[in-house]
């Protein structure tokens, strides 16, 4: 493994204390930005979703149950399976774990609370996080909730309970820590990984940044990158780092957490270099008022004013992904043809917008059997809402300062693979 940026002392080699979280984006359906958590008592690992779109950190405890079979809200279905050992953390086996304390919480995800995880305990332990580039970070005294039950809103009309639905084994929320007397603000339940780092003194501010390195050679290979807590590595992007509009916490509706900005203008650039603007739906200010930047989403989403705006064919269900109308290996690899160009307004009205180009190749992260039968390549991209998910993370450098309510974007995907963090270029605020 490469040298740790953070050891148990919690201080990086630079003057600015930071915590480096090594990240992956693996190939396959349901894959999100993640880090590998090594269990403190064995060689086993758990894939932990690194989620800008939620705030809490949890893992499954032994004998946890997944339930499904009905699609009504918080309705218990007939189907139950035990969470497999590959998704279980057992603090009783760890010599560095605290005693499990009582903790009653429910964590909801997806539209209409598609998944509801219930916790009944909380524990502290020392965990090591790693990625496929060989980086490893050990963080002491991490607080994590212990979930014992998952209920998914998935209808099983025949009661066959087969196949077993997929789900996350662990989610680490990286959104801001909310605490407010305003009843319209959903205060953070916790445990909150970033806030705990601040309380421990391992970081000195609520700044974070996220980037991925150059794309892997093969479509099926893993993207590698970094999430940096407490700082911003100025060597991991090209061009300017541009501050963009953000919603302050007081404007976020009850139940919504994460980072939001205005919808970007979108242009589809075809193989021949011709560009087609995709009209953005700005009329629906209730359900699509802005874009969420969400590394915990498997795909990106567009909200065009017309469903015929896209130059790639939509599958029959508008909620499903779009497709490249040919095999995946026909997608141009040079990044100069066949891409979406997102143009985000700068916070400063006098400043030029920041443009992020997303090669369609970056969206080929899984293959749907229906598309394969048609000779198409599935794109992790869909219509209906504005979402900047895990594919977007591969090409956009992201920075946030929660205390100053600032967001910034730059052109990412330029750092050499396996380059990690350069402490000499780390700053503690968005320039």
TADAHU-V494018 format. One record per backbone hydrogen bond with DSSP energy under -0.5 kcal/mol. CO is the residue of the C=O (numbers start at 1). NH is the residue of the N-H. If there is no record, write none. Layout:
co;nh
CO;NH
CO;NH
//
This chain:
co;nh
6;138
7;10
15;17
17;204
19;21
19;229
20;22
21;227
23;225
24;34
25;223
28;31
32;26
33;50
34;24
35;37
35;48
36;38
36;130
37;39
37;46
38;128
39;42
44;39
46;37
46;48
47;49
48;35
49;51
49;172
50;52
51;54
51;174
51;175
54;174
54;175
56;173
57;145
58;171
59;147
60;89
61;64
64;83
65;150
66;81
67;152
68;79
69;156
70;154
72;75
74;76
79;68
81;66
84;87
85;88
87;60
89;91
90;93
91;94
94;97
101;122
103;105
105;119
106;108
107;117
109;114
109;115
110;113
114;153
115;109
116;151
117;107
118;148
118;149
119;105
120;103
121;146
122;101
123;144
124;98
125;127
125;142
127;139
128;38
129;137
130;36
131;134
134;2
135;131
137;129
137;139
139;127
142;125
144;123
145;59
145;147
146;120
146;121
147;61
148;65
149;118
150;67
151;116
152;154
154;69
156;159
169;60
170;49
171;58
171;173
172;51
176;178
177;179
178;188
182;185
185;187
191;57
191;193
192;196
193;197
194;198
195;199
196;200
197;201
197;202
197;203
198;201
206;402
207;230
208;400
209;228
210;398
211;226
212;413
218;221
223;25
224;213
225;23
226;211
227;21
227;229
228;209
229;19
232;234
232;427
233;236
238;411
240;242
242;409
243;347
244;407
246;248
248;251
249;252
253;256
259;293
260;247
261;291
265;343
266;278
267;269
267;341
268;270
268;276
269;339
270;273
270;338
274;270
276;268
277;279
278;266
279;305
280;282
283;285
284;288
291;261
292;294
292;388
293;259
294;297
295;33
297;390
300;382
301;387
302;384
302;385
303;281
306;309
313;323
316;318
317;320
318;383
320;383
321;315
322;379
323;325
324;326
324;377
327;330
328;331
338;360
339;269
340;342
340;358
341;267
342;344
342;356
343;265
344;354
345;245
347;349
348;351
353;355
354;344
355;357
356;342
356;358
357;359
358;340
359;362
360;363
361;364
363;365
363;380
365;28
368;372
369;373
370;374
371;375
371;376
372;375
376;378
377;324
379;381
380;300
381;322
382;302
385;387
386;292
387;301
387;389
388;294
389;393
390;394
391;394
392;395
392;396
395;412
396;398
397;410
398;210
399;408
400;208
401;405
401;406
406;401
407;244
408;399
409;242
410;397
410;412
411;238
415;214
416;419
421;423
422;425
423;426
425;234
427;232
//
